[in-house]
Amino acid sequence: MRGLTALVAALALTAALAPAAAFAQQAQPTQTQTQTLPPADEVQAVDPGQPTPAPRPAAPATEAAAPGQGVPPGTSAVNPSTIPHDLSPIGMFLAADWVVKGVMIGLAFASVVTWTVWLAKSLEVFAAGRRVKSGLEALANARSLEDARRALDNRRGSVASFVAAADAELAHSADALTPDGVKERVASHLSRLEAQAGRRLAIGTGVLATIGSTAPFVGLFGTVWGIMNSFIGISNAQTTNLAVVAPGIAEALLATAIGLVAAIPAVMIYNVFARAISAHRALLADASAAVMRLLSRDLDRAAIHSRLRAAAE
């Protein structure tokens, strides 16, 4: 009887404590661990009794792109070894087409000719101007052709030739000394000497005019030829990449630049010489007029002396 009573008491105690245990379990925070399953292609079958293999390392997030990847559609990859790296004027000249090279060489030669003419003509114009000015001073201080001849003795230049021409005409007209006829003949001779001196001084300036007017167009021809070859290269390479196109176009434009370098100084130097030669011709005209005054003075003296002798007789 006592055993049965103890069993019933134990069952009753268990029934009373069961709700409290359930409530305590619900009050505790649940800790769940999320575990990601490996991909299906990484799961390996393992035989019973065998150790589990270590997982493979994850692949890097980014990998270097293979050559040719990332190129926009319609363009092809460019081999850096085929792109010219020397874009200096010498490098572009060496890499240019043979026609463009010929144009550049011709324009460079024209530039050398321009500066050679500038140096030679500058010295010539300067020396001729000094001689004419010195002769004008001698003519201004002379009272007759004889005085001018002595002052200009052993001198070179146009003024000395003017005086010599007047003396020669007087000698040739010794038996026909009419003042008007002598003056006309001397004036004709002096005008031809003036023109000859001007033409001699203008030698070489025509080359400057030719270079100044044609050099830009010659350079433009080289540019057109080089750009045409660049477009042909674009078609063959089947790419519009600027790194491929730019060097050929730069080489072509170099021809135009050299043409301008040759033409601009030629035009400027030609204009300078044109003004200098015009000023020199004006000095020659002054010298010719001075010689004509001396000649007229001598003829008047001769006429007066003739009338005085006739009156004395």
C-alpha positions, 0 to 999 in steps of 0.5 A, spaced: 500 500 500 505 504 501 509 503 495 503 504 491 502 511 494 509 513 493 508 511 485 502 516 485 506 521 488 512 521 483 507 521 477 504 527 480 510 531 481 513 529 474 506 532 471 507 538 475 514 540 473 514 538 466 510 545 464 516 549 468 521 545 464 518 547 457 517 554 459 525 554 461 527 551 454 523 556 450 526 562 454 533 561 452 535 564 446 536 560 440 542 559 437 542 557 430 548 557 425 547 558 418 552 553 414 552 554 406 552 548 402 558 547 397 556 547 390 554 541 387 560 540 383 565 541 389 561 535 393 565 529 393 563 522 394 566 519 400 567 511 402 565 509 409 571 509 413 575 514 409 577 521 411 573 527 409 577 531 403 579 538 405 575 543 401 578 546 395 580 554 395 575 558 392 577 561 386 579 569 386 574 574 385 577 577 379 582 574 374 586 578 369 583 578 362 586 575 357 589 578 351 584 581 346 578 581 351 575 587 353 576 590 346 569 594 344 566 590 338 568 592 331 575 593 333 581 589 333 586 588 339 593 592 337 600 590 338 604 595 341 610 592 338 607 595 331 606 602 333 611 607 332 613 610 339 618 615 336 614 621 334 619 626 334 620 630 327 626 625 325 623 619 327 616 621 323 621 623 317 624 616 317 618 612 318 614 616 312 613 614 305 618 615 300 614 620 296 613 624 303 620 623 304 622 626 297 617 632 299 620 634 305 627 633 303 625 638 297 622 643 302 628 643 306 633 644 300 628 650 298 629 653 305 637 652 305 636 656 298 632 661 301 637 663 307 643 662 302 640 668 298 638 672 304 645 672 306 648 673 299 644 678 297 644 682 304 651 683 303 651 685 296 645 690 297 649 693 303 656 694 299 652 697 293 648 702 297 655 704 300 658 705 294 652 709 291 652 713 297 659 715 297 659 716 289 653 721 291 657 725 296 663 725 290 658 728 285 655 733 290 662 736 291 664 736 284 664 742 279 665 739 273 665 732 270 673 732 270 672 733 278 668 728 279 672 723 274 678 725 279 674 724 285 671 717 283 678 715 280 680 707 281 673 706 284 668 701 283 660 701 282 655 704 278 656 712 279 663 711 277 660 707 271 655 713 270 661 718 269 665 714 265 659 713 260 658 721 260 666 722 258 665 717 253 659 720 250 663 727 250 669 724 246 665 720 241 661 727 240 667 731 239 665 733 232 658 734 233 657 738 240 650 740 240 648 741 247 641 738 246 644 732 242 649 730 247 644 730 253 639 726 250 645 721 248 648 721 255 641 720 258 639 714 254 646 711 256 645 712 263 638 710 263 640 703 260 646 703 266 641 704 271 636 698 269 642 694 268 645 695 275 637 694 278 637 687 274 644 685 277 642 687 284 635 683 283 638 676 281 636 671 286 630 674 288 626 670 283 628 664 287 625 667 293 618 668 290 618 662 287 619 658 293 614 663 297 609 661 292 609 654 291 612 651 297 606 651 301 602 647 295 608 642 295 607 641 302 600 640 301 601 635 296 606 631 301 600 631 306 595 629 302 599 623 300 601 621 307 593 621 309 592 617 303 597 612 305 594 612 312 587 611 310 590 605 306 593 602 312 587 603 316 583 599 311 588 594 311 589 593 319 581 593 320 581 598 326 580 605 327 584 605 333 587 612 334 594 609 336 594 606 329 592 612 325 595 618 329 602 617 327 601 616 319 597 623 319 602 626 324 607 624 318 603 627 313 602 634 317 609 634 318 610 635 310 605 641 310 609 644 317 616 644 313 612 647 307 610 653 311 617 653 314 620 654 307 615 659 304 614 664 310 621 666 310 622 666 303 616 671 302 618 676 308 625 676 305 623 677 298 619 683 300 625 686 304 629 685 298 624 688 293 624 694 298 631 695 298 632 694 291 627 700 290 631 704 294 637 702 291 634 704 284 632 711 287 639 712 289 642 710 282 637 715 279 639 721 283 646 719 281 644 719 274 641 726 275 647 729 278 651 726 272 647 730 267 647 736 271 655 736 271 654 735 263 650 740 262 654 745 266 660 743 262 656 744 256 654 751 258 661 753 259 664 750 253 658 754 249 660 761 253 667 760 252 666 759 244 662 765 244 667 769 248 672 766 243 668 768 237 667 775 240 674 776 241 676 774 234 
